[in-house]
């Protein structure tokens, strides 16, 4: 019976140690929660730093990740450790560079007459942008560098200075578009389209710029973006936008006000392709 008595004493000692350890954990251990990747991980940690607690919970950190409190902070009871996953992505965007309009005085033209000496051509630039995400949500965009793909070509307009009794049919329009019927390029392709009108929406055009008078929306399969046009009863314009309903022989001309757009309505017009 001696061996049975020793076994009982040994078992009782083990149970006492377990109970003592349990009481120690309840009284002395730090109960903390790690919040990472959408999960809450409970951890019992006796002492050490936040980095030690993350290591114990087998949470692997990436170089850009943000940890609050800091990794060197000492753990304490009921602390919450937040791990924010951070990653970046680089993208490229192409944007339009608007051409400048240069005016030259021409004494061979009567006052009020204008003549396009050189049609402008929009340029293109490529922007390299770095996007920063935190826990999968975009928080910042930063332009790293910009590369000019094609320089813009300025539009040169000659305006008259000679006085004349009659100014003929050459006249500037209220919207600023040039309507000089005698100076139209006669050998350009002419197509008949259905035209509607739109005004400011607060959004950029398909070429990345805000719309202004002289810009029109087209179907790029019919009229490539950047094409110079002459639109009957509207004037000179550039194809700088697209639209979900603008398919085939359709154009949507831009006006600076809602009333002008409504007045234009829906009509069939001739469009001359200039360049």
N, C-alpha and C positions, 0 to 999 in steps of 0.2 A: 504493500500500500504506500510505501515511501515514494515510489516513482510517480504514483498518481497525485500525491500531495505536491510534489515538485512541479508537475505539469500544470496543476491548477494555479499554483503561485505564478508560474511563467505566463500563463494565459491572462491572469489578472493584471500582471505588470504591463503586458502589451496593450490591453484595453485601457489601462490608466494613461499610458503614453498617448494613445489615439485621442482620448477625451481631452487630455491636456493640450495636444496640438490643435484640436478643433476650437477649444476655448481661446487659445493664442491667436488663431486665425480671425476669430470673431472680434477679439479685443485689439489686436495689434496690426493686422494686415490692412492694406489700403485697397478698397474696392473702387475700381475705376472702369470707365467705358471708353472704348476706342471707336470713333465714328469714321468709317472709310468705305469707299465704293458702295455707298448706299446701305451699308450694314452697321449694326451696333454690336461690338464685341466686348463682353464683360471680361475683366481681368482682375485677379487677386494678386497684388504685388506688395511685397514687404518693404522694400527700400530701393533706392536707385533713381535713375533719371527717366524722363519720357522716352528717350532712345532705348533704354533697357526694357521698358514696358512694351514698346512696339516690337522689339526683338523677341520677347517672350510670346507675344501674340502672333508671331511669324508674319508680320506686316512688312512687305518689301517696299522701300521708298525709291522713287526715281529722283534724278538729280534736281529737277525743277519743282518737285512737289513742295507744298507749303504745310508745315506742321504747327499747330497752335495747341498748347504752349510750345515754346521752343524745345528742341531736342535735349538741351542741357538743363532744362528745368527739373526740379525735384518733384517726384510724385507725391500726392497727398490724397486724403480720403475724399471719395465722391468726385474726383476730377474727371472731366470729359476731355479727351484728346481728339482734336479734329485734324484729319488728313485730307488736304485738298489736292486732287490730282491735276497736274498742269502739263499740257503739251501744246506744241506749236505746229503750224502748217503754213507752208509758203505757196502762194498762188500768183498767177500773172493775169493782169487785166489790160486790154487794149482800149485806149481812149483817143478821142478826136482832138486834134489841135486846130482851133479855128483860125482861118486865114484873116489877115488884116485887109482893110479897104483903104487904098491910097487914092487921093484925088489930085488931079493935075489941071491947072488952068489952061484952056485952049481958046485962043482968039479966033480960030477958024470956025468955032461953033457959036451960035447965037446964045444970048443970055437965057438960061432956063433949059437949054439942050444939054444932054449928057450922052456920052459914048463910052462903051466898055472897051478899053484898050487891051486888057488882059483879064481873063476870067480867073477868079481865085480857085484854089484847090486846097481842100482840107488836108492837114497832116495827121500822122498817127504816132502815138507813143505807147510804149509798153511799160507798165508799172509792176514792180515786184513787191508784193504785199505779204507781210507775215501776220497770221491770225493766231491769237493766243486763246486757248480754251482752258476753263477751270471746271472740273467735274463735268466735262462734255458741253459746257455752254460757252459761247463766244463772249469774251470780255474786252478784247482790244484788237485793233487793226493798226498796223504800222507800215508805212511805205519805206522799203529798204533802199530802193534805187529806181530811177526812171531812165528808160532808153528811148531815144527818138528813132523811130523806124523810118518815117518819111516826113521831111520838113514841109510846112505849109507854103503854098505859093500865093502871094498877095494878089488881090483883085485891084486893078488899076482903072480908074474911071476919069475920063476927061469931062470937064464941065465948061460950058460956054461963057464967054465974057463979052462977045460982040453984041451990040444992041441991034434989035430988029423989030419991025412992026408986027410981024407974024411969027409965032413960035411953032407953027405946024402941029403935027400930031405927037411930037416928042415932048414928054412932060413927066415930072416926078409925081408919084402917087402919094396919097396920104400915108400909106403904110411904109413908105420908104423904098419899095421895090421899083426898079427902073422899067418904064414902059416906053421904049423908043422903038416903034415898029420898023423904022427904016434901017435900024442897025442889027436886026435879027439875022442869025446865021441861016442862010437860005438852004444850004445843002444838008442840014441836020435832019434826022429822022423825025417824023411827026406821027403821033399816035392819038387816037381818040379814047378818052377815059371818062369814067364817072367820078365826079369830084364831090367830096363832102368837106366839112371844115371842123376844126376843133380849136380849143383855147387852152390856157394854162391849167394843168392838173396838179402841179407841185412836184411832178416826177421828171426825171431826166429822160431824154430820148434814147433810142436804141444805140446811138453813137456815143452816149455818155455825157452829152451836154444838155443844158436846159433849153427848151424850144424858144424860138423867137420868130418874128415875121420874116418870111423868106425861106423858112424851112417847111418841108412837106413830108408826110409819111407815105411810103410806097411799098409795093411788093418787091423785095430784092431780086426775085426770080425774073421779074419783068424789067425793072429799073434798078440797077445796082446802087447801093448807098454811096454818096459822094458825087453822084451825077449832077451836072448843071442842067437846068431846065428852063424853058420859057412856057408858062401856063397861061392860056388865053384868059383874059380879064383878071388875072392875078398878078402876072409879071414874072420877073426872074426869080428863080428859087433854086434850092439845093435839096437833093434827096438825103435827109438826115434822120429819118425815123421810120418805124414800122408799126403795124397795128394788127390785132387779131382778126379784124374784119377786112383788112386791106389786102385783098387777094386778086390776082390777075390785073386787068386794066382798071385799077382803082387808085386814086390818090386822095389824101386827106391834107388839106392846106391849113396852115396855122394862122390864126389872127390873135391880136393882142387883147381882144375883149370878147365877151360872150355875145354881145349884140351883133358884132361884125360876123361872128361865126354863124349865128342864126340867120342873118340877112343873106349870107352866101348860100346856105341851104344845101340842096343836092342838085347838081346840074351836070350836064355833059359838056366837056371842054376838050380842046385840042392841046396837046403837050408836045413841044418841040425839044428833042434831045440835043443839047448844045455840046456837052463834053462828058 
